[in-house]
Amino acid sequence: MLVSDEEYNKRLEICANCELSKKDATFLKGSIKFKNKLQCGVCSCFISAKALFEAAKCPHKDGNKWQ
């Protein structure tokens, strides 16, 4: 199940302000370079994708910040 647009935007804002997230992350897959605005510094997920799912949890060291 997907979260509402409001919840999705809230999650992105939380992660954008998190000291553990990597801003403007890039990675290579073969010779293709992918860019993403936010990558989690704990689990290495791409937050724009993970934040969509209701069942997803924030892995922050101080607990789930998405609650």
C-alpha positions as CSV (number, residue, x, y, z in Angstrom):
1,M,0.0,0.0,0.0
2,L,1.2,3.5,-0.8
3,V,1.2,6.5,1.5
4,S,-0.8,9.6,0.8
5,D,0.9,12.5,-1.0
6,E,0.9,14.4,2.3
7,E,2.7,11.6,4.2
8,Y,5.1,11.1,1.3
9,N,6.1,14.8,1.3
10,K,6.4,14.8,5.1
11,R,8.8,11.8,4.9
12,L,10.9,13.4,2.3
13,E,11.2,16.6,4.4
14,I,12.2,14.6,7.4
15,C,14.9,12.9,5.5
16,A,16.1,16.1,3.7
17,N,16.8,17.5,7.2
18,C,18.4,14.4,8.6
19,E,22.0,14.6,9.5
20,L,22.5,11.0,8.3
21,S,21.1,11.3,4.7
22,K,23.3,11.9,1.7
23,K,22.2,14.7,-0.5
24,D,22.6,14.5,-4.3
25,A,23.7,10.8,-4.2
26,T,24.9,9.2,-7.3
27,F,25.8,5.6,-8.2
28,L,27.0,3.7,-11.2
29,K,25.4,0.6,-12.7
30,G,27.8,-0.5,-15.4
31,S,28.5,2.6,-17.5
32,I,25.2,4.3,-16.5
33,K,25.3,7.0,-13.8
34,F,22.1,7.4,-11.7
35,K,21.4,10.5,-9.6
36,N,19.0,10.7,-6.7
37,K,18.3,13.7,-4.5
38,L,18.4,11.7,-1.2
39,Q,20.0,8.5,-0.1
40,C,19.8,7.1,3.4
41,G,23.2,7.1,5.2
42,V,22.1,4.1,7.3
43,C,20.5,1.6,4.9
44,S,21.6,3.1,1.6
45,C,18.1,3.1,0.2
46,F,16.9,5.8,-2.2
47,I,14.5,7.7,-0.1
48,S,12.3,8.9,-2.9
49,A,11.4,5.3,-3.6
50,K,11.3,3.9,0.0
51,A,9.1,6.7,1.3
52,L,6.3,5.7,-1.0
53,F,5.5,2.5,0.9
54,E,3.3,2.4,4.0
55,A,5.2,-0.5,5.4
56,A,8.6,1.1,5.1
57,K,10.3,2.3,8.2
58,C,13.0,4.8,8.8
59,P,16.2,3.0,10.1
60,H,17.6,6.1,12.0
61,K,19.7,5.2,15.0
62,D,17.4,7.1,17.3
63,G,14.3,5.3,16.1
64,N,11.8,5.5,13.2
65,K,11.5,9.2,12.4
66,W,8.5,8.6,10.1
67,Q,6.2,7.8,13.0
